[in-house]
Amino acid sequence: MHRERVAYPQKRIERRHYGSIVEQLIKHINQMEPGEERDELTRLVANQMKRNLASWNSNAMDDEKILEDLAEYTDGKISLLPNEINIISDKEVMAELQQTLTTKKKRKK
């Protein structure tokens, strides 16, 4: 008896290092009206972009690049400078990443 293969949904992710969830959130932000809610979600997404970038390549963390990518994703709707948004520091991101790795190692034992 042969089992049929289940089709795995294939999505094209523009920038794989950010992931599909971040891309979906950015699409949502792009459709939101300007205001506090959009600003807060933008800040949260930018910070998640930095975390994802750090887990992909910790040497590539660059706030300006993240904001450029965010502007490109939103067709320029959201165009910010680093001093206009509170992005998590490199030190905090690395501490979070180290904590995650330590937790994973403890779980394996």
ABEGO torsion letter per residue (X at the ends): XBBBBBBBBBBBBABAAAEAAAAAAAAAAAABBBEAAAAAAAAAAAAAAAAAAAAABAAABBAAAAAAAAAAAAGGABBBBAAABBBBBAAAAAAAAAAAAAAAAAAAX
